[in-house]
Amino acid sequence: MLATLIIVFREVIEAALVVSIVAAATTGVAGRNRWLVAGVGGGILGAAIVAGFAGTIANSLQGTGQEVFNASVLFVAVIMLGWHNVWMNSHGRELAAEMKAVGHDVAVGARPLYAVAIAVGIAVLREGSEVVLFLYGIASGGTGASGLLTGGIIGLVSGAALGYALYKGLLNLSTKKLFAVTGWMILLLAAGLAAQGANYLTRAGLLPPLGRNIWDTSWLLTEQSILGQILHTLIGYTARPSGIQLLFYVGTLVIIGGAMKIYGNGSGQKLGRIAACILGAFSASALIPGGDAEAAAIKVYSPYVEQGEVEIEYQGYRTFDGDASKDNEQKHKVGLAYGVTDFWATEVYGIWKKDAGGSTHFDATEWENRFQLTERGKYFADLGFLIEYEHVRDRQGEADELAFGPLIAKDIGRTTNTINVVLERELGANAEGGVGLTYRLQSRWRLDPLFEPAIEAYGEFGRINNFNSRDDRST
């Protein structure tokens, strides 16, 4: 019974804290209760489905499946919480003023509330699923039904009570302080979830740790303690973090915190780019079944530059192949970009690689420069130019590479269509002769300032002086 009580209590705490913070942050928004109930109900329903297939799921998620699933769920939650925080930060003053002026729900649009419902539903689903699978394991070990039921009920009630106490405490704050406090709490909560997601992907072998146990505070507070578990949920406390966890934690703070500041100051035109940065930072990793692995790290460059824009970017891939000589090959690129002027943006990357059967190692640095040559919409198409140089660490075995070429974009209706024609030339003692020609295509639909789905295509023709045959050209 004790093991069941502790497990249920810890998992319910995590879900209850998320729900209570989000509920307090949306106090006064019309339709909030309906979306919160929908989110919690959806999470419970999902957990019930997991319970019905607990044995099958437990067996299917052996190996890295559980880590990949958990990481995917966490990153979706991070995006939803970030989206909500940016919206609330821009409307918080309006909400506070109307709540003070009238004694009923604020009659504003419920634009962020489906994001709230998704974030809450994911929290309940994630913790509920873990409870089900943990209890399935305990029951398999011989624990009786009465012990599971008693411990589960006590853990559920205790965890829910703690979450409710936090919610009531937040409501005692003034409206202005409520929005400020819950905004910071959600920001820290999202950063902690991003760091947890990075840890899951590291355990699955999909991301490099970038250094293990950067520090160790377990002597002061362990994550297994009740206080450690609460802080782990609220601010992402980890006693022994890895470098990749710190990178994702700080990156989330910078991206979402920067979006809150910029959009809160009325710079609404920047929100689309900020949202794309939030999505790109956590979804650019590719899992591919063999094939041309390097193609997974290619991106389509935009000819547009915005002065003062800061961007943190991650690209990467991991191969899956039945041939051991091709399996688990990895490449990871982490970049920091800045819009120096209204026509020049520069970005510096660090690149890590892992060969099949080898270990992760630092491989190269890369310097990217983009120049916007024409004003957007002034001519038939918008023109930019790319110059990119990659310097490899081991110049005895590999070659540096210079890439350059025009960047062309055209707005058609609600779509932005981009073409990159990139010339590539290797430099150094190990360089292959000739200049390679590649193309990258993208058609992006401006569905919403916060969400722009796109279709992309890549290909190469081979060396300019000796193009590949039609059958040999890769796309």
Secondary structure, DSSP 8 states (H G I E B T S, - for coil): -HHHHHHHHHHHHHHHHHHHHHHHHTTTBTTHHHHHHHHHHHHHHHHHHHHHTHHHHHHHTTTTHHHHHHHHHHHHHHHHHHHHHHHHHHHHHHHHHHHHH-SS-B----TTHHHHHHHHHHHHHHHHHHHHHHHHHHHHTT--HHHHHHHHHHHHHHHHHHHHHHHHHHHTS-HHHHHHHHHHHHHHHHHHHHHHHHHHHHHTTSS--SSS-S---TTT--TTSHHHHHHHHHH---SS--HHHHHHHHHHHHHHHHHHHHHHTT-GGGHHHHHHHHHHHHH-EEEE-SS-GGGGG-----S---TT-EEEEEEEEEE--SSTTTTT-EEEEEEEEEE-SSSEEEEEEEEEEE-TTS--EEEEEEEEEEEE-S-TTTSSSEEEEEEEEEEES-TTTS-EEEEEEEEEEEEETTEEEEEEEEEEEEESTT--SS-EEEEEEEEEE-SBTTB--EEEEEEEEEETTEE--TTT-B-
